[in-house]
Amino acid sequence: MLKLIFTDLLANLRVWVGALLVAVATAAVGAVVAAGIETAVVIGGQDALALYGISGTVLAFTAVTTLIVTGTVANLTVALQQRVYALWQLAGVGPGLVRAVVTTQLAIVAVAGAVLGCVAAVPVLQPLLRIALAGLHVRFDAWAAAPVITVVVLVMTLGGARSAARASRTPPIRSLREPEPPGRRMSPGRWVAGLATVAVTGALVAGLPGTDPQRLVTPLSLVAPLIAAVFAAFGPLLLTPLLRGWTGLVPATASSSWFLARNSAAHQASRSTAAITPVMVAIALTGGLYAADATVTGGDSPGAGSVGLLLGGPLLLSLVGAAATSFMAGGRREREYALILAAGGTPATVLAAAAAEAVIQVGTAALLGGTAVVTTALIGAWAAGTAPAFGAAAVATVTGAGLVLTLTATLLPTALTLRRDVARTLTADA
């Protein structure tokens, strides 16, 4: 079993490196929260109360982002290797052993990434928390790192557990014929998580009217990420119809590259969901904070330092997740690109289709994230009795950054793939 675990990790290094990077980013963000809480416990007094408040706010943003992004990436990690698991079963590896191997691999990568993330965060903890309290001596030791590592491991293994179980139950022949995991539909867990998030969001919104304007921004800014969490939970019902709907505005005859990209994005649901979700969360986080602050204060925007302290970590995690998912899925695309070239397509067609798919993914994320931001502004206007402000500049900035990252993570591997021999690529994967 150990030989199978580590041999497969090396054989599919591209996929596992992407998962590792997301684990590193998740732990680094968690380290900021843990350092704030540990420092508050040690120093006590008024500074401690301030740190508890800051850490609690960062924890709320981080928890939503971690559950959505890290869970999605863990699910994609397993989904991309559906074909490998089918070959294992044909070679005599039982379904139980397949699930045990995949879960162990996720745990190993999560532990390695979490430790690296905690270590990497140490140099930035002091300057980051001193944005809030000058002269603060930040503490972050192994006792504070332990819960961070535990949470990262739990989120990653539980996030991939359902896909691992599904992969072990799927008949091998079906997996080889359909690389995309079958049955991407609403599970009982998704219904429960989605409806619970709707209930929490409703309770939060119901308590906003009459709140002191000085205290209204923080709960209001949580509305957008909670709406993003609802969208993520109901993704199987929502994403593909939305994607097909707005991309259908471009006629199929207008661009062959757009036609290929549109159908690829709609057919590969796991891959598209993993690429769309992190960008959607990043837009909802940043746009929601700016919209909440500007709506309540009548147009003022939060300072760059406050945004960096409260949203820097979750935003980093979202963007790393967006880039990592595009990088991870690149290996699967080698065969798709080879088929396009074998059918008479040109390298320019392949590059244009890859770029168009990145635009489709980011565009879908912008529609969902923008909806969460607009809803936040309208709720804020209702609760505060002011005119809504929509944080359009923040939404545009994050959308642009997400597009640049996704295009870079998509086009560079695609350009390298085009150097490979088409016949050899198709033969190797046959």
N, C-alpha and C positions, 0 to 999 in steps of 0.2 A: 504493500500500500504506500509506504514512504517513497519508494522508487517512482511509482506512478504519480504521486503528488508533485515531486520536485521535477521530474522529467517533463510533465505537462506545463509546469510553471515556466520552464525554460523554453519549451517548444512554442508556447503562445505568449511570449514575453511582451509583445506589443499590447495585448489586451490587459495583462496584469500590471504593466507599468502605468497604464492609464488609471487603473483602480488604485494603485499605490499612491499616485500623485493626489488623487482626491482624498485618500485617507490622511496624507500628510497635511493637506490644507485644512481638513476638518479638525485634526488635532491641534494645529496651530491656532485656529480660531477658538477652540475650546480652552486652550491654555490662557488666553486673555481673560476669559471669564473666571477660570480657576485662580489665576494670579490675583485678580481683583478681590475675590472672596477671601483668599488666604491672607492677603495684606490687610484687609478690613478687620479680620479676626484678631490679627496681631496688634494693630495700632490702636484700635478702639476710638471712642470719642466722636466728635462731629465729622471728622474726616472719614471715619469708618461708615457712618450713616450715608455720606455722599457716595462712597465706593459701593456700598450695598445697592443703592439706587441705580448707579451706572451699570454695575454688573448684572442686576436683574433685567434691565432694559436690553443690554447686549445679549443676555442669555435667552430672552424671548425671541429676538430676531434670529439668533444662532440656532435655537432649537427647531424653529420652523424650517430654516434653510437646510440644516443637517438632515432632518428626516426626509425632506423632499429630494435634495440633490444626491446625498450619499446613498439613500435607498434606491434611487433610480439608477445610479451608476453600478451598484452591486447587481441589480437585476439585469442590466445590459451585459455585464461581465459574463454572467452565466448564459444569457440568451445568445451571445455571439459564438458560443462554443457548443451549441446544440449538436452540430454535425460530429464533433469530436466525441461527445458522449454516446452518440449512436454507434460510432465505430467501436467504442469500448464495449458496448453491450453485444455487438456482433462477435467480438473477440472473447466473450464469455464473462465479462465483468457484470455482476448482478446489479439490479436497480438500487439496492440498499448501499452497496459499496460505492456506486457512482455518487449518490447523495452525500455519503460520508466524505469522499475525497473532495468534492466541490466545497462542502462546508468547511473542511479543514483548510483548503487553499484560501478561502475567503478570510478565515481567522488568521492565518499566517501573514497574509498581505496586510490585513488590518492592524495587527500588532506591530509589524515592521513600520508601516506608515505612521501609526500613532506615536511611536517612540521618536521617529525622525521629526515629526511635526512638533512635538513638545520641545525637543532640543533646538530645532530651528527657530522657535518662537522666542527663546530666552533673550537674545540680543535686542529684540524690539519691544519687549514688555515694558521696560523702564521708560523709554521716551514716549510710548503710546499712552500709558496711564498718567504720565506727568502732564499730558494735555489737560486733564481734568483737575489734577492737584499737583501744583508745583512743589518740588522738593521731596516728593514721595519716594520712600525706599521700598521698592516692590519686592515681594517675596514669592518665589515659586519653586518648590522643592518636589521631591519624589512623591510625598504624600498628596500633594495637590495634583500631580500628573497622573496618579493611579486612576482616579475616577474618569479623567479625560480619556485615557487609553481604554478603560472598560466600556465607556459609552460608544467610542468609535468601533470597537470590536463587535459590540451588540448590534449596532445599527447596520453595519456592513453584513454580518452573518445573517441577521434576520431579514435584511433587505433582499439578500440573494437566496434565502432558504426556500421560498415558494417556487422560484424559478428552478432551483436545483431539484426539488421534489417533482415538479412538472417534467423536467428533462429526463429524470430517471423513470417516469411512468410512460413517456411517449414511446410508441413502437419505433425501433431503430429505422425501419424502412421508411416510415413516414417522416422522420427527422431528416433522413438523407434526401428525400424528395422535396421537403419543404423546410429550408434552413430557418425560416422564421418560426418561432415557437407557436404551436397552434393554440387556439382558445384564448386569445387576448381579449378578455371580457371582464365585466364587473364581477369580482369575487365577493363573498360575504364580508371579508376583511375590508375591502374597498368601500362597500356600502356603509359599514359601521364607521370607518374613519371619516368618510365624506360627510355623513349625516351628523356625526359628533362635531366636526369642525363647523358645519353650518349652524348648529345649536350654540356653540361657543361664540361664533361671530355675531349671531343674533342677540345673545345676552350682552355682549360687549357694546353693541350699537345701541341697544335699549337703555343702557346706563349712561350714555353720553349727554343727552339734554340736561341742562342744569348744572353741569360740571364747571368748576372754576376754569376760566380760559387759561390760567397759568398751568393747570394740570390736564388740560384737554388734549394737548398735542401728542403725548406719549401713548395713551390708549388709542387715539384716532390713527396714529401711524402704524398700529398693529393690524388695522382692518385690511389694508392692501395685501400683506403677506398671508393673512388668513384666507382671503379670497383666492389667492394663488394656490394655497394648500387645497382648497375645495376643487379648483380646476384640476390640480394634479390627481386628486383622489378619483374624480369622475373622468379622468383622461380617456379611458377606453370608449366612453360614450361621446366625448366631446371633440377630441383632437382630430381624428381622421375626417369626420364630416366638415369641421371648420376648415381644415387644410384643403380638402377637395373643393369646398365652396368658393373660397376667395381666390385660389389659384385657377379656378375655372373661368375667371374673368378674362384671362388671356386665352384666345382661341387656340385650339390644338394645331391649326395650320400656321399660326404666326411664328412658331419657333420649335424646331424638333428637339433642341436641348431642353427647353422648358417642359415640353411634353414628357421627355424621359425623366426629368427631375421630379415632376409632379407625380408621376405614377410610382417612381421609386420611393419617394417620401411617404406616399399613402400606403404602399404595400408593406414596407419595412416599418411596421408600427413601433416595435421596441426601439429601433435605432432612432427614429424620428422623435419619439417621446423623450428619449434620453438627451437628445440635442436641444429640443424645445424647452424642456422644463427648467434647466438652470438659468437660461436667459430670461425666461418669464419671471422667475423668482427675483433675479437681479433688478429687472425693471420695476417690479412691484415694490421691492424694498426701498429703492432710491426714490422713485417717483412718489410712492406713498408718503415717505417722510417729508419731502418737499411740499407735496400737495397739502398735507395736514398742517404743516407749520405756516405755509402761506395763507391758507384758508382761515385759520384761527387768528393769526396776527394781522390780517389785512394786507398781505403782500410781502412781508419780510421773509427772507430765506435763512435757514440754519447756517451757521459758520462752517467753513471747511474742516476745522478741527473737530467740531462736534460730529459732523457726518463721518469723518474718518474714524473716530473713536467708536461710534455706535454701529456704523454700517460697514466699516472697512473690512472686517473679518468676514461677515456673511457675504458681502459683495465679492470679495476675493474667492471665496469658496464657490460661489455661483459661476464666476467666469472661468475658474480652473476646471470646474465640472463641465462647462460648455466646450472648452477646448479639448479636454481629455476624451469626452465621448466621441467627438469627431475624429480624433487621432485613433482611438480604439477601433472604431468601425472601419477604418481605412483598409485593413487587411481583408475584410469581407468583400470590399468593393473591387479588389483586384480581378476577380472572376467576372464581375459585372462589366467592368471596363473592357476586359479581353473579349467578351461576347459582343460588345458594341463594335469594337475594331474588326472582329471576324465577320460581322454582318455588313461591313462596308463603311462604318463610321470613321471619322478622322480623329487624330489626337485633339484637334481644336474642338470638335464636337464633345469629346469626353470631358475636356476641361470646362467647357461652357456648361455642360450638364451638371458637373460637380459644383460649379459656382452657383448655378441656379438653385440647386437643392439647398445650399447653405442659405441663400436669400429666402427661400420658402420657409425653412426652419426658423430663421430669425424673425421673418415677417409674421409667422403664426404666433411666436412668442410675444412679439410687440402688440398684436391684437389682444391677446389674453392679459398680458401685464398692463397694457393701457386701459383695458376695461376695469381692472382692479383699482388703478389709480383714479380714474374718473369717478368710480363709485365712491371711493374714499373722499374725494373732494366734495361730492354732492352730499354725502352723509355729514361731513364736517360743516358744510354750510347750513344744513338743517339743524344740527345740534348747537352751533354757535350763533345762528342768526346773522350770518355774514354772506358775502358773495363767494362762490367757489373759486379756487385757484388750482390749476391742474398740473403744475410742475412739469410743463411741457419740455423745458430745456433739459431737465434731469432725465426725463424719459428718452429724449432724442440722443443725449450723450451716451447713456448706457446702451441703448439700442445700437448706436454706431460702434461702440467698443465691442459689443457682442458680435456684430457682423464682421468686424476686422479679425477678431480671434477665430471665429468659426471658418471664415474664408481661408485664413492662414493654415489652420489645422486641417482643412480639407484639401486645398490646392497643392500644398507642398508634397504630401504623400501621393497625391494623384499624379503629379509630374514625375515623381520617381517611379511610380508603377508603369508609366507609359514607356519606360526604357526596357522593360522586360519583354521577352519573346512571348507573343500571343499564344502560339501553339503549345509551348511548354507550360504556360500558366493554366491553360484549359486541361491539358493532359494530367498535370500534377493534381488537379482538384477533381478529376473524374472518378 
